[in-house]
């Protein structure tokens, strides 16, 4: 990438993991909150944003309809304020029984094409997580694993990362991790995955505008320059839009 810190976000060009839709999960609570996040990204040079609210049956029981409704409200305002900002929507799916049901009925909201953002528990090992990923792959979906650096049960199990990488699961690291928001262990693992060349996508995972200071810190992290040599999904989605 070899850009200055001020140019790095514009070089990445897109954010495929952000909780920007208003009043739908633990992200932006109001329309003003949503617009504040979009304003910061736009000033930083981001021109393609995929909103990814949580879908998790126990805490965030969103559906395609609830997400579309929130998106439509935000998009009607954003399109007037930033005509050249492309805002679309998908979801961040928690790997649970509800996700399995959606896989079986082929009702997933992809980032684009067949790429689907998925997460698992950050506190305890889910015994069926690999099975859920395999079910997605068998159905032709392409799992994009949200913030692999944040799964503490795996921090001392490098074989889990190797297993997922060999399955062609795409690792999406958070810029907030590189900025130190979640702690030194998460930051170090994000840096290690970049250095190994195993990162296939980048997202902010922003929930509120106050977190943006960690984005600025991430842009000062030397590891982020290494992303320029990796085939990121962020670039693919920009090219797909132009195709």
C-alpha positions in Angstrom: 0.0 0.0 0.0 2.8 2.4 1.0 0.5 5.4 1.4 0.7 8.1 4.0 -1.5 7.5 7.1 -3.9 10.2 5.9 -4.3 8.3 2.6 -4.6 4.7 3.8 -8.4 4.6 4.2 -8.9 6.1 0.8 -6.6 3.4 -0.6 -8.5 0.7 1.1 -11.6 2.4 -0.4 -14.4 0.4 1.3 -15.6 -0.7 4.7 -17.3 -4.0 4.8 -18.0 -4.3 8.5 -19.6 -1.4 10.3 -22.6 -1.0 12.6 -24.0 2.2 11.1 -27.7 1.6 10.7 -29.8 3.5 13.2 -31.5 1.8 16.2 -31.1 -1.7 15.1 -28.3 -3.3 17.2 -25.6 -2.1 19.6 -24.2 0.3 17.0 -25.6 3.7 16.0 -28.5 4.5 18.2 -30.0 7.4 16.2 -30.0 8.8 12.7 -27.5 11.5 13.9 -25.2 8.8 15.2 -25.3 7.1 11.8 -24.6 10.3 9.9 -21.7 11.1 12.2 -20.1 7.8 11.3 -20.7 8.3 7.6 -19.3 11.8 7.8 -16.0 10.6 9.3 -15.6 7.8 6.8 -16.4 10.1 3.9 -13.8 12.7 5.0 -11.3 9.9 5.3 -11.8 8.9 1.6 -14.1 5.9 2.0 -16.6 5.7 -0.9 -18.1 2.3 -0.4 -19.7 1.1 2.8 -21.6 -2.1 3.6 -23.7 -1.8 6.7 -23.5 -5.0 8.7 -25.9 -5.1 11.6 -25.9 -8.1 13.9 -28.2 -11.0 13.4 -28.2 -13.1 16.5 -31.4 -14.8 17.7 -30.8 -14.2 21.4 -29.7 -10.5 21.4 -30.3 -9.0 18.0 -33.2 -10.9 16.3 -33.0 -8.9 13.1 -34.3 -10.1 9.8 -33.8 -9.0 6.2 -36.9 -6.8 6.5 -35.8 -5.0 9.7 -32.4 -4.4 8.2 -33.8 -3.1 4.9 -36.2 -0.7 6.8 -33.3 0.8 8.7 -31.1 1.0 5.6 -33.8 2.7 3.6 -34.2 5.5 6.2 -30.4 6.1 6.3 -29.9 5.8 2.6 -32.6 8.5 1.9 -30.6 11.0 3.9 -27.1 9.8 2.9 -27.8 9.9 -0.8 -28.6 13.6 -0.6 -25.6 14.5 1.5 -23.0 12.3 -0.2 -24.2 11.5 -3.7 -21.0 9.6 -4.6 -21.0 7.5 -1.5 -22.3 4.0 -2.2 -24.1 2.6 0.8 -25.4 -1.0 0.8 -26.3 -3.5 3.5 -25.7 -7.0 4.6 -25.4 -8.6 8.0 -23.0 -9.9 10.6 -24.3 -13.4 11.4 -23.7 -15.1 14.7 -23.0 -18.8 14.2 -26.0 -20.4 15.9 -29.0 -22.5 15.2 -30.8 -19.6 13.5 -28.0 -19.1 11.1 -28.1 -22.8 10.2 -31.8 -22.4 9.4 -31.1 -19.4 7.2 -28.3 -21.4 5.4 -30.7 -24.3 4.8 -33.3 -21.9 3.2 -30.6 -19.9 1.4 -31.8 -16.6 3.0 -28.5 -14.9 3.8 -27.6 -11.3 3.1 -24.2 -11.2 1.5 -21.6 -8.4 1.5 -21.7 -8.9 -2.2 -21.7 -11.9 -4.5 -21.7 -14.9 -2.1 -19.5 -13.5 0.6 -21.1 -13.6 4.0 -19.9 -12.0 7.2 -20.0 -14.4 10.2 -18.8 -14.4 13.8 -18.7 -16.8 16.7 -18.3 -16.5 20.5 -15.4 -14.4 21.7 -15.5 -16.0 25.1 -16.1 -19.7 24.7 -15.4 -22.3 22.1 -18.5 -23.2 20.0 -18.2 -26.9 19.1 -20.3 -26.7 16.0 -18.7 -23.6 14.5 -16.7 -25.4 11.9 -19.7 -27.5 10.9 -21.7 -24.3 10.3 -18.9 -22.9 8.1 -18.8 -26.1 6.2 -22.5 -26.0 5.7 -22.1 -22.4 4.3 -19.4 -23.5 1.9 -21.4 -26.6 0.8 -24.2 -24.2 -0.2 -21.9 -22.1 -2.3 -21.4 -19.3 0.3 -18.0 -17.8 1.0 -17.6 -17.2 4.7 -15.8 -14.0 5.8 -14.8 -14.4 9.4 -15.3 -11.2 11.3 -12.4 -10.2 13.6 -10.6 -13.5 14.0 -8.1 -11.7 16.3 -10.8 -11.2 18.9 -11.6 -14.9 19.6 -9.8 -15.4 22.9 -10.3 -19.2 23.1 -8.1 -19.4 19.9 -5.3 -17.2 21.0 -3.2 -20.2 22.2 -4.5 -22.5 19.5 -2.8 -21.5 16.2 -4.0 -24.7 14.7 -7.6 -23.3 14.6 -6.5 -20.4 12.5 -4.6 -22.8 10.2 -7.6 -25.0 9.9 -9.9 -22.1 8.9 -7.4 -20.7 6.5 -7.0 -24.1 4.7 -10.8 -24.1 4.4 -10.6 -20.8 2.4 -12.4 -18.9 5.1 -11.5 -15.2 4.6 -10.1 -13.5 7.7 -11.5 -10.0 8.2 -9.5 -8.0 10.7 -10.7 -4.9 12.5 -9.0 -1.6 12.1 -10.1 -1.0 15.7 -7.9 -3.9 16.8 -4.9 -2.4 15.1 -5.6 0.8 17.0 -5.6 -1.0 20.3 -9.3 -0.7 21.3 -9.7 -4.3 22.5 -6.3 -4.7 24.1 -2.7 -5.7 23.4 -3.5 -9.4 22.7 -6.0 -8.7 20.0 -3.7 -6.0 18.5 -0.7 -8.4 18.4 -2.8 -11.2 16.8 -4.1 -8.9 14.1 -0.6 -7.8 13.3 0.5 -11.4 13.2 -2.2 -12.4 10.8 -1.3 -9.5 8.5 2.4 -10.5 8.7 1.5 -14.1 7.8 -0.4 -12.9 4.7 -3.6 -14.5 6.0 -5.8 -11.4 6.0 -8.3 -11.3 3.2 -10.5 -8.3 4.2 -10.5 -5.2 6.5 -13.4 -3.7 8.3 -13.7 -0.9 10.9 -16.4 -2.6 13.1 -17.2 0.9 14.2 -20.2 1.2 16.5 -20.0 4.9 17.4 -18.1 8.0 16.2 -16.1 8.2 19.5 -14.3 5.1 18.4 -12.8 6.8 15.4 -9.7 7.9 17.4 -8.7 4.2 17.3 -9.0 4.2 13.6 -6.5 7.1 13.5 -4.2 5.1 15.8 -4.5 2.1 13.5 -3.4 4.1 10.6 -0.2 4.8 12.4 0.4 1.1 13.0 3.3 -0.1 10.7 1.6 -3.4 10.1 -1.2 -1.7 8.1 1.2 -0.8 5.3 1.6 -4.6 4.7 -2.0 -4.8 3.7 -1.2 -3.2 0.4 0.4 -6.5 -0.8 -2.6 -8.6 0.1 -5.6 -9.4 -2.2 -8.2 -7.7 0.0 -11.9 -8.3 -0.5 -12.2 -4.5 -0.1 -10.6 -4.0 -3.5 -12.6 -6.8 -5.1 -15.9 -5.2 -4.1 -14.9 -1.9 -5.6 -13.9 -3.6 -8.9 -17.2 -5.6 -8.8 -19.2 -2.3 -8.6 -17.4 -1.0 -11.7 -17.8 -4.2 -13.7 
